Amino acid sequence: MKKTPTIENIIEGKTNILVYKSKQSKKGPGSKDDLPFYNPSMELNRDLSILVCQWFVNNSKKNLNLLDGLAASGIRGLRFANEVVGNFDITVNDWNPDAYELVKKNIKNLKLKNIVAINRNLNTILLENKFDYIDIDPFGSPVYFIDLAMRSICNDGIIACTATDTATLCGTYPKVCLRRYGAIPYHSIAMKETGLRILLGFICREAGKYDKAIKPLVSYCTDHYFRAYIQVINGTSRANDSMKNYSIIKSNNLFSLKNENVDIGPLWTGKLQNKKILAEFRTMLFETHLNTKNELWKLLDLLEEEADAPIFFYTTDKLASLLKKSPPKMETIFKKLQEKGYNVYRTHFSSTGFKTNAPKSEIEKVYK
Ligand SMILES: C[S@@+](CC[C@H](N)C(=O)[O-])C[C@H]1O[C@@H](n2cnc3c(N)ncnc32)[C@H](O)[C@@H]1O
């Protein structure tokens, strides 16, 4: 006999909803289960999507059609409807009937008007409808939805997607990565960046099939997931330009402990962030009520700093073991390289990481 699930009340942002009580720990991205649990550890992920949607609504002249495609508890879509101000409608979908029933109940309790709950396969919805914003937040990889999301997304629309198959994208399972993303990953110091770029490369390739270009607005990784917000623009010449950022790179472009020069990718070699928009998000953050405000501020600050930095990064500790020296302080590295006229940037990929346009020979000198 099916056990009746326990329901509890939670507040996230400004939204108070009923969710299924989770027996899981707060850490990590969550996993497949019979019930669509609410996962508190993804609050920062959802808080950023509130900022992105508010920015999108503020900068749009039309009524936007948004989709929370894999909604589980529905917390993301319910929060959009309750917290984002302006002209938009939101569809909240999950194929799980328990999720659907609870989302309907929450819509009623919150007396929300611009929101509708549905209970279907996301791919069917994408095939039949057009959206300005599509949120794809799966357990694991988003690849199974990107093709149809590209067909469904309106010109200048945003696809937001999470990938929790970080081990695959970072090179622990290269065969899986090749099958799933059509790309060779590389387990190295910069594996999180290669992983994020493989995800974006895949999305760029899927867009190219439909003569569409991609423009990443924000993309980042944490220990448990990758997340990207990508604007999609129609047009063959724009698509051709976007495909110029889709290529295979050689592993000796990275500081590796391995003495080899193998192919990595294809991956996205273009920008991961839009610096101007990140600055706008930070301004908006001042006047938005979000529980992860401080954490989000730090993340956006780092993303803005590294927005114009070269691709790939070094870490002080891994460089030290490679060069068999003790690691200098980050401040020393920054100071010495800046004194020589090079640019140096912190990176969100690693607390001991830095990006620079200095050649390897100059970086090695700092370790002497
Ligand atoms: C990681 S959860 C979503 C988490 C949610 N976005 C949040 O912020 O809490 C993934 C959800 O996708 C649903 N799902 C998986 N495949 C689906 C499909 N093809 N169509 C619709 N829902 C699907 C699952 O039932 C599950 O509830």
The ligand as a Tripos MOL2 file, in Angstrom:
@<TRIPOS>MOLECULE
LIG
   27    29     1     0     0
SMALL
NO_CHARGES

@<TRIPOS>ATOM
      1 C1         15.6100   17.8060   -9.8080 C.3       1 LIG1
      2 S1         13.8730   17.7190   -9.8560 S.3       1 LIG1
      3 C2         13.4080   19.3860  -10.1060 C.3       1 LIG1
      4 C3         13.7400   20.2990   -8.9560 C.3       1 LIG1
      5 C4         13.0230   21.6270   -8.9690 C.3       1 LIG1
      6 N1         13.2380   22.3440  -10.2160 N.3       1 LIG1
      7 C5         13.4230   22.4720   -7.7670 C.2       1 LIG1
      8 O1         13.9360   23.6260   -7.9590 O.co2     1 LIG1
      9 O2         13.2410   22.0320   -6.6320 O.co2     1 LIG1
     10 C6         13.5190   16.9780  -11.4080 C.3       1 LIG1
     11 C7         12.0290   16.7190  -11.6450 C.3       1 LIG1
     12 O3         11.8630   16.4040  -13.0350 O.3       1 LIG1
     13 C8         10.7480   15.5410  -13.1760 C.3       1 LIG1
     14 N2         10.8850   14.9240  -14.5280 N.ar      1 LIG1
     15 C9         11.8730   14.1200  -14.9770 C.ar      1 LIG1
     16 N3         11.7200   13.8620  -16.2890 N.ar      1 LIG1
     17 C10        10.6050   14.5290  -16.7010 C.ar      1 LIG1
     18 C11         9.9520   14.6920  -17.9690 C.ar      1 LIG1
     19 N4         10.4220   14.1030  -19.0720 N.pl3     1 LIG1
     20 N5          8.8540   15.4630  -18.0180 N.ar      1 LIG1
     21 C12         8.3770   16.0740  -16.9070 C.ar      1 LIG1
     22 N6          8.9530   15.9590  -15.6760 N.ar      1 LIG1
     23 C13        10.0570   15.1970  -15.5690 C.ar      1 LIG1
     24 C14        10.8590   14.6060  -11.9880 C.3       1 LIG1
     25 O4          9.5830   14.0550  -11.6720 O.3       1 LIG1
     26 C15        11.4240   15.5390  -10.8990 C.3       1 LIG1
     27 O5         10.3730   16.0090  -10.0660 O.3       1 LIG1
@<TRIPOS>BOND
     1     1     2 1
     2     2     3 1
     3     2    10 1
     4     3     4 1
     5     4     5 1
     6     5     6 1
     7     5     7 1
     8     7     8 2
     9     7     9 1
    10    10    11 1
    11    11    12 1
    12    11    26 1
    13    12    13 1
    14    13    14 1
    15    13    24 1
    16    14    15 ar
    17    14    23 ar
    18    15    16 ar
    19    16    17 ar
    20    17    18 ar
    21    17    23 ar
    22    18    19 1
    23    18    20 ar
    24    20    21 ar
    25    21    22 ar
    26    22    23 ar
    27    24    25 1
    28    24    26 1
    29    26    27 1
@<TRIPOS>SUBSTRUCTURE
     1 LIG1         1 GROUP 0 **** ****
